[in-house]
C-alpha cells in the first residue's frame, strides 16, 4: 500500500514523501511458481512429438543392450566355467580367460545400461516439462550423430 504526503505552502509544493509497504517475496515467489507450473503443464505438440520419438529410441536401446548383455554373460560365464575343468596350469589359454572375464564384465555393464535406459524411458513418458524433453531430444540427436560419425570413421 502506498501513502503519499504532499506538503504545500500556499500554491508551492514544499516536500513530497511516500511510504511503501514492503513486498512479500514469499507470495511473489509462490505466484511465479504457480504461473510457471500452469505454463509448463499446458499441452504442447512439440513436447509430445519429441516424446513420441524419444520413447521408442530408449526402449530399442534397452532391448539391444539387454540382448547383448545376455550374450556376453553367457559367453563369459561359459568361458570362466570351462576353467574349472582344466586340471593343470599349462592347459590354460590366458587370452581366452581374459576374453571371458572382459565379456562377463561387459555383460554386467550392458545390464546396467539396459536398466537405466528402461527407467529413463518410463520417466520421459511421464514428463511434462517441455525444456527437459527438448534437452533429452537434443542429447539423443547428438548421440545418434556420434554413432553415425564413429561408424563412418571406422568404415574409412
Buried (B, 14 or more C-beta within 10 A) or exposed (E): EEEEEEEEEEEEEEEEEEEEEEEEEEEEEEEEEEEEEEEBEEEBEEBEEBBEEBBEBBBEBBEBBBEBBBBBBEBBBEBBEBBEEEEEEEEEEEEEBEBBBEBBEBBBEBBEBBBEBBEBBEEBEEBBBBEBBBEBBEEBBEEEEEEEEEEEEEEE
